């Protein structure tokens, strides 16, 4: 089964690019972020024409998350994190699909650092960590994926010295990401590519994509049950080069229905 995450940066404005990638890559399940569309403006019929069911949590102009699937019914289990005091921000959606619990998220950006937006990011991250622990305790096969807005290590950012004051690279945010991993989650992309420089986001400015001056801020985390079924994980970086593409590229993981024996160990 192929499961992907893609920050589309506007689902309606980027719809031709998204549909082109879906037809080319044929993922079984896709989590989308930054829909930037209210609930009633989500282009459900366009996805249905390609064989995808969908659930979505829209928001006008900002945020918004969705799950698409072509491998069975989508059974929604949650939208929004538990005890979230600001339910107006559409950032989390969760569903059981084809025997896997899919948790899709769009973590707050947090800039400018040192201020209410940064404080909100840290509080949201703490609630995510609490909910992630509950998901692991359930023993279910879970994949948690989306735009985390964090570069965990220096290897995940072009010229890290330029990002020292940014909320995506703040020590508190990076520490929160590793607190999450320490619960028992596996970073699928780093497991397959432990020593490579891999980016998923390239800014629209300063020819960032052509210079490969990027960031790795989108992540796919596997629960212990799914870790043993990991076959591959890749970034479809070429999609970022398409006309009117998002500033993110799609990233995906391939899972087996049986345990696989790997030579590569989790870093």
Residue pairs with C-beta under 8 A, 6 or more apart in sequence:
1 28
1 29
1 71
1 98
1 100
1 254
1 255
1 257
2 25
2 26
2 27
2 28
2 29
2 252
2 253
2 254
2 255
3 27
3 28
3 29
3 30
3 31
3 100
3 102
3 143
3 145
3 220
3 252
3 253
3 255
4 25
4 27
4 29
4 30
4 31
4 250
4 251
4 252
4 253
5 30
5 31
5 32
5 33
5 104
5 145
5 146
5 147
5 218
5 220
5 250
5 251
5 252
6 18
6 21
6 30
6 31
6 32
6 33
6 246
6 248
6 249
6 250
6 251
7 32
7 33
7 34
7 106
7 146
7 147
7 201
7 218
7 246
7 247
7 248
8 14
8 17
8 18
8 32
8 33
8 34
8 35
8 246
8 248
9 34
9 36
9 246
9 247
9 248
10 34
10 35
10 36
10 37
10 246
11 18
11 32
11 34
11 35
11 36
11 37
11 42
11 43
11 64
11 66
12 36
12 37
12 41
12 43
13 36
13 244
14 244
14 245
14 246
15 43
15 46
16 244
17 239
17 242
17 243
17 244
17 245
17 246
18 32
19 46
19 50
20 242
21 236
21 239
21 250
22 30
22 47
22 50
22 52
22 68
23 50
25 236
25 250
25 252
27 250
27 252
28 69
28 70
28 71
28 98
29 67
29 68
29 69
29 70
29 71
29 97
29 98
29 100
29 102
30 52
30 67
30 68
30 69
30 250
31 65
31 66
31 67
31 68
31 93
31 102
31 104
31 145
31 146
32 56
32 64
32 65
32 66
32 67
32 68
32 104
33 63
33 64
33 65
33 104
33 105
33 106
33 146
33 147
34 63
34 64
34 106
34 147
34 246
35 42
35 56
35 58
35 59
35 63
35 64
35 65
35 66
35 90
36 59
36 61
36 62
36 63
36 64
37 58
37 59
37 60
37 64
38 58
38 59
38 60
39 56
39 57
39 58
40 58
41 58
42 54
42 56
42 58
42 66
44 54
44 56
47 53
47 54
47 68
48 54
50 70
51 70
52 68
52 69
52 70
53 68
53 69
53 70
53 73
53 74
54 66
54 67
54 68
54 69
54 74
55 66
55 67
55 74
55 76
55 93
55 95
56 64
56 65
56 66
56 67
56 93
57 64
57 65
57 66
57 79
57 80
57 90
57 92
57 93
58 64
58 90
59 88
59 89
59 90
62 89
63 89
63 90
63 91
63 106
64 90
64 106
65 90
65 91
65 92
65 93
65 104
65 105
65 106
65 146
66 93
66 104
67 74
67 93
67 95
67 97
67 102
67 104
69 97
69 98
71 97
71 98
72 97
72 98
73 97
74 95
74 96
74 97
75 95
75 96
75 97
76 93
76 94
76 95
77 94
77 95
77 96
77 101
78 92
78 93
78 94
79 90
79 92
79 93
79 94
80 87
80 90
80 91
80 92
81 91
81 92
81 124
81 127
81 128
81 131
82 127
82 130
82 131
83 127
84 92
84 124
84 127
86 120
89 108
90 106
91 105
91 106
91 107
91 108
91 124
92 103
92 104
92 105
92 106
92 128
93 103
93 104
93 105
94 101
94 102
94 103
94 104
95 101
95 102
96 102
99 141
100 141
100 142
100 143
100 226
100 255
101 135
101 138
101 140
101 141
101 142
101 143
102 142
102 143
102 145
103 132
103 135
103 142
103 143
103 144
103 145
104 145
104 146
105 128
105 144
105 145
105 146
105 147
105 148
106 146
106 147
106 149
107 121
107 124
107 125
107 128
107 146
107 147
107 148
107 149
107 150
108 117
108 120
108 121
108 124
108 149
109 117
109 121
109 149
109 167
109 168
110 117
110 118
110 120
110 121
110 122
110 149
110 167
110 168
110 170
110 173
111 117
111 118
111 166
111 167
111 168
112 118
112 167
113 165
113 166
113 167
113 170
117 167
118 167
118 170
121 149
121 167
121 173
122 172
122 173
122 176
125 173
125 176
125 180
126 176
128 180
129 176
129 179
129 180
129 183
132 144
132 180
132 183
132 185
133 183
135 142
135 144
135 223
136 142
136 183
136 184
136 185
136 223
136 224
139 225
140 223
140 225
141 223
141 225
141 226
142 222
142 223
142 225
142 226
143 220
143 221
143 222
143 223
143 226
143 253
143 255
144 185
144 220
144 221
144 223
145 218
145 219
145 220
145 221
145 253
146 218
146 219
147 217
147 218
147 248
148 177
148 217
148 218
148 219
149 167
149 168
149 173
149 217
150 168
150 169
150 173
150 174
150 176
150 177
150 217
151 157
151 160
151 163
151 168
151 169
151 174
151 215
151 216
151 217
152 174
152 177
152 178
152 187
152 216
153 174
154 160
155 197
156 198
156 199
156 215
156 216
156 217
157 163
157 169
157 215
157 216
158 199
158 208
158 212
158 213
158 214
158 215
159 213
160 169
163 169
167 173
168 215
168 217
180 221
181 187
181 221
184 223
184 224
185 221
185 222
185 223
186 221
186 222
186 223
186 224
186 226
186 227
186 230
186 266
187 219
187 220
187 221
187 266
187 267
188 220
188 221
188 222
188 230
188 233
188 253
189 198
189 216
189 219
189 220
189 233
189 234
189 235
189 251
189 253
190 266
190 267
191 227
191 230
191 233
191 262
191 264
191 265
191 266
191 267
192 230
192 232
192 233
192 234
192 264
193 233
194 264
194 265
194 267
198 216
198 235
199 212
199 214
199 215
199 216
199 235
199 237
200 214
200 215
200 216
200 217
200 218
200 235
200 237
200 248
200 249
200 251
201 214
201 215
201 216
201 217
201 218
201 247
201 248
201 249
202 208
202 209
202 212
202 213
202 214
202 215
202 240
202 247
202 249
203 213
203 247
204 247
206 213
208 214
209 240
209 241
218 248
218 251
220 233
220 251
220 252
220 253
222 230
222 253
226 255
227 266
228 259
228 260
229 255
229 256
229 257
229 258
229 259
229 260
230 253
230 254
230 255
230 256
230 260
230 262
231 254
231 255
231 256
231 260
232 253
232 254
233 251
233 252
233 253
233 254
234 251
234 252
235 249
235 250
235 251
236 249
236 250
236 251
236 252
237 249
238 249
239 245
239 249
239 250
240 246
240 247
240 248
240 249
